[in-house]
Amino acid sequence: MRTKNLFIAVAALTLLSGRALVGVPAQDQDEDKAKAENWIAQADSTKALVEGVLASAIEAGAEEHPVASGQVADAQSWLGEGARALATAKEALAAEDYERAANVGNMAWQYYVKAGTAAVLAAKLVSGGKR
């Protein structure tokens, strides 16, 4: 009797939460897809911004600076991590695995933020902190 009551309670909670046992409602899928697309777009735009800052720092001589060169290397490493994560997020989006696409898209964005932090620091170091 307890097992039957437990099953009924779980089934009721599942239905009340808006997620039926047979799948995710279309509205939730649309929201998940929009969330994934948003993270991917944010990662793409952040990547472009960071690449510009890093190029500017390199142009100013950051690769030759004794400390800034390490920040350039860090930024390039984080850009690589971000590119791999972004490609994975886009693959997940194409496969309609929206939750994974959103999570990995967010991770890509975080990698680009780390790259941006290193790129800005490299630019500040090479300019003597005047930027």
BALO-425341 format. One record per atom (N, C-alpha, C, CB): residue in three letters; x negated, y, z. Coordinates in pm, whole numbers, plus 50000, padded with zeros to 5 digits. Glycine has a CB too. Layout:
ALAXYZ/...
//
This chain:
MET499184988050000/MET500005000050000/MET499135012650000/MET500945000050121/ARG498065012750079/ARG497185024350084/ARG496535026949949/ARG496115022550192/THR496135016249880/THR495495017749749/THR496465023949650/THR495015004149696/LYS497725019549653/LYS498735025149564/LYS498965039949594/LYS500065017249577/ASN499055043549721/ASN499245057549759/ASN498045066049719/ASN499485058649910/LEU496845060549734/LEU495635067649695/LEU495635070149545/LEU494375059849736/PHE496015059949467/PHE496075061449322/PHE497085072249283/PHE496455048049256/ILE498245072149346/ILE499275082149316/ILE498765096149351/ILE500585078949394/ALA498095097449465/ALA497565110549507/ALA496515115549408/ALA496965109649648/VAL495615106749365/VAL494575110749269/VAL495205114549136/VAL493555099449250/ALA496175106749090/ALA496845109748964/ALA497565123148972/ALA497835098648927/ALA498225125849083/ALA498945138449099/ALA497965150249101/ALA499775138349228/LEU496875148849173/LEU495875159549178/LEU495275162149040/LEU494775156149277/THR495035151548967/THR494475152948833/THR495435160548743/THR494155139248773/LEU496695157048747/LEU497685163848664/LEU497895178248709/LEU499015156248666/LEU497905180648838/LEU498115194148889/LEU496925203248861/LEU498385193749038/SER495745197448851/SER494565205748826/SER494495210348681/SER493295198048861/GLY495385205248596/GLY495415209648457/GLY494595200748365/GLY494915223648447/ARG494005190448417/ARG493215181348335/ARG493855167648343/ARG491715180948381/ALA494505163748238/ALA495165150748233/ALA494125139748220/ALA496165150048116/LEU494505127648257/LEU493575116448249/LEU493175113148106/LEU494185104248314/VAL493975117248010/VAL493685113947870/VAL492745123747804/VAL494965113247791/GLY492405134747867/GLY491485144247805/GLY491665158247860/GLY491675144447656/VAL490985167547796/VAL491015181547838/VAL492035188847751/VAL489605188147827/PRO492945196547812/PRO493915204047732/PRO493225213547634/PRO494845211947824/ALA493915216447525/ALA493335224747419/ALA492925238547471/ALA494335226447305/GLN493715244347561/GLN493375257547614/GLN492045257147688/GLN494495262647707/ASP491835246747769/ASP490565245547840/ASP489415243447744/ASP490625233947941/GLN489645235747637/GLN488595233647538/GLN488245246747470/GLN489035223247433/ASP489255254847440/ASP488995267947378/ASP488165276847471/ASP490325274847342/GLU488505276647600/GLU487745284547698/GLU486315279447709/GLU488435284047835/ASP486155266147712/ASP484815260247720/ASP483995263647596/ASP484895245047738/LYS484635263347481/LYS483945266647356/LYS483515281347357/LYS484845263747233/ALA484405290047401/ALA484085304347407/ALA482935306947504/ALA485325312447449/LYS482935300047616/LYS481865301547714/LYS480535297047653/LYS482175293447842/ALA480545285847584/ALA479315280747520/ALA478825290547413/ALA479565266947457/GLU479745295347331/GLU479365304847226/GLU478795317747286/GLU480565308147136/ASN479355321947398/ASN478875334047465/ASN477445332347515/ASN479805337747581/TRP477165321047581/TRP475805318847632/TRP474795317847517/TRP475745306247717/ILE475195311347410/ILE474295310047295/ILE474035323747233/ILE474895300347189/ALA475075331847220/ALA474895345347165/ALA474015353947256/ALA476265352147145/GLN474225352747387/GLN473395360347482/GLN471935356147471/GLN473895358547626/ALA471715343047459/ALA470345338047448/ALA469705343047319/ALA470325322547452/ASP470465342647209/ASP469935347447080/ASP469545362247087/ASP470985345346969/SER470405370447144/SER470105384747148/SER468975387847246/SER471365392647187/THR468905380547356/THR467815382547451/THR466495378447388/THR468055374547581/LYS466515367647313/LYS465305362947244/LYS464765373847151/LYS465595350047163/ALA465645379947074/ALA465225390346980/ALA464605402147054/ALA466425395146895/LEU465195406047163/LEU464685417147243/LEU463305413947299/LEU465655420547357/VAL463155402047354/VAL461885397947415/VAL460785397047309/VAL462045384347486/GLU461115391647194/GLU460115390747087/GLU459615404547048/GLU460705383646964/GLY460495414347048/GLY460085428047017/GLY459155433947123/GLY461305436847002/VAL459495431647249/VAL458655436647359/VAL457295429947355/VAL459345434347496/LEU457285416847333/LEU456025409547329/LEU455165414047211/LEU456285394447320/ALA455775416047096/ALA455025420846979/ALA454405434447007/ALA455935421546855/SER455155442947075/SER454655456247110/SER453465455247206/SER455765464647173/ALA453565446347304/ALA452475444547400/ALA451235439047331/ALA452905434947513/ILE451415429647240/ILE450285423947166/ILE449645434647078/ILE450735411947080/GLU450475442547013/GLU449975453346927/GLU449155463447009/GLU451135460546857/ALA449525465247135/ALA448815474747221/ALA447535468747281/ALA449735479347334/GLY447265456047250/GLY446015449947295/GLY446135440747415/GLY445055460347326/ALA447335436047446/ALA447535427647564/ALA446775414447556/ALA448995424947583/GLU446575409147436/GLU445875396347424/GLU444405397347464/GLU445985391047281/GLU443835409347454/GLU442425411347491/GLU442255415747635/GLU441795421547398/HIS443315419847699/HIS443265424647838/HIS443025412647931/HIS444585432247876/PRO442155414048031/PRO441815402648117/PRO443005396848195/PRO440765406848213/VAL443965404948232/VAL445125400048307/VAL446355398848218/VAL445425409348426/ALA446565408748134/ALA447745408848047/ALA447755396847953/ALA447805421747967/SER446585391947915/SER446525380547824/SER447205368247884/SER445065377147789/GLY447115366648015/GLY447805355648082/GLY449315357448076/GLY447355354548226/GLN449765369848088/GLN451195372648078/GLN451705370147936/GLN451495387148120/VAL450875373347837/VAL451245370547697/VAL451405355547678/VAL450165376147599/ALA450455347847731/ALA450535333247719/ALA451785327847789/ALA449275326647778/ASP452105333347907/ASP453315329147978/ASP454555332447897/ASP453385335948116/ALA454605344447843/ALA455775348447763/ALA455935339247643/ALA455635363047716/GLN454845336047577/GLN454915327147460/GLN455375313147501/GLN453545326347391/SER454915308547615/SER455345295447665/SER456845295247695/SER454545291647791/TRP457325305747764/TRP458755306447795/TRP459585307947668/TRP459035318247890/LEU459065315247570/LEU459785316347442/LEU459935302647378/LEU459055325947346/GLY458895294447386/GLY458975280847332/GLY460015272447403/GLY457625274147340/GLU460025273347537/GLU461025266047615/GLU462435270647577/GLU460795267947768/GLY462595283647564/GLY463895289147526/GLY464335284447389/GLY463855304247530/ALA463405284147295/ALA463735279747159/ALA464205265247158/ALA462525281347065/ARG463535256647235/ARG463945242647242/ARG465335241347306/ARG462915234347322/ALA465555248647414/ALA466855248047481/ALA467955253747392/ALA466805255747614/LEU467665264547322/LEU468665270647234/LEU469045261147121/LEU468145283947177/ALA468065254347064/ALA468355244546958/ALA469235233347013/ALA467035238746900/THR468945228747133/THR469755218247195/THR471175223247220/THR469115213547328/ALA471315235647266/ALA472635241347291/ALA473445242247162/ALA472515255247356/LYS472795246347055/LYS473485247446926/LYS473905233746874/LYS472595254446823/GLU473065223646897/GLU473425209946858/GLU474635205146939/GLU472235200346878/ALA474635207947069/ALA475755204047154/ALA477035211147112/ALA475435207047302/LEU476925223747075/LEU478095231247027/LEU478645224946900/LEU477725246047003/ALA477755221546808/ALA478185215246682/ALA478845201746708/ALA476995213546587/ALA478395194746812/ALA478965181746848/ALA480205183146936/ALA477925173146919/GLU480635195546959/GLU481805198747042/GLU481645194347187/GLU483035192446983/ASP480405193647234/ASP480125191147375/ASP479925204847439/ASP478845181747395/TYR481045211547463/TYR481025225647502/TYR480415227947640/TYR482415231147499/GLU480665218947732/GLU480095220647866/GLU478565220147859/GLU480635209847963/ARG478045210347787/ARG476585209247773/ARG476035221347698/ARG476205196147700/ALA476735225547593/ALA476285237047516/ALA476205249547603/ALA477225239547397/ALA477195251447689/ALA477185263147779/ALA476055262247880/ALA478535264347852/ASN475885250547939/ASN474835248948040/ASN473445250747980/ASN474935235248105/VAL473205244647866/VAL471875245647804/VAL471675259547743/VAL471695234647696/GLY472755265647693/GLY472665279347644/GLY472285288947756/GLY473985283647581/ASN472865286847874/ASN472505294847990/ASN471045292648028/ASN473415291548110/MET470595280148021/MET469195277148052/MET468275284147952/MET468955261848050/ALA468645284047824/ALA467835290947723/ALA467745305847756/ALA468435288947581/TRP468875311747792/TRP468895325847828/TRP467955328547946/TRP470325330447863/GLN467975319648046/GLN467085321348162/GLN465615320648121/GLN467385310648268/TYR465295311448029/TYR463915310647980/TYR463515323747911/TYR463755298747882/TYR464435329447833/TYR464135341947764/TYR463975353547863/TYR465225345147663/VAL464735353347971/VAL464555363648074/VAL463165362448136/VAL465665362448184/LYS462735350148163/LYS461375348048216/LYS460325352848116/LYS461155333148251/ALA460545349847989/ALA459615354547885/ALA459595369747883/ALA460015348947746/GLY460755375747895/GLY460835390347895/GLY460115396648013/GLY462275394747895/THR460245390448128/THR459545395448246/THR458035395348224/THR459905386948370/ALA457535384348169/ALA456095383348141/ALA455675393348034/ALA455725369148098/ALA456495395147931/ALA456165404447823/ALA456135418847874/ALA457185403147708/VAL457095422547956/VAL457115436148012/VAL455905438348102/VAL458425438548092/LEU455575428448183/LEU454405429748269/LEU453125431148186/LEU454295417648364/ALA453015423448079/ALA451845424747990/ALA451765438747933/ALA451905414347876/ALA452895444047889/ALA452915457547833/ALA452515467947938/ALA454315460847776/LYS452995466248061/LYS452645475648169/LYS451165474848202/LYS453475472848294/LEU450635462848206/LEU449225461148240/LEU448325467548135/LEU448875446348253/VAL448665465648009/VAL447815470947902/VAL447935486147891/VAL448175464347768/SER449055491547935/SER449235506147928/SER448805513048057/SER450685509447897/GLY448295505448150/GLY447885511248278/GLY449055514348368/GLY447085523648254/GLY450175507648347/GLY451365509648430/GLY452175521848393/GLY450965510748571/LYS451925527648275/LYS452615540048236/LYS453935537648165/LYS451725548148146/ARG454245525248131/ARG455495522548058/ARG456655521148149/ARG455365510247975/
//
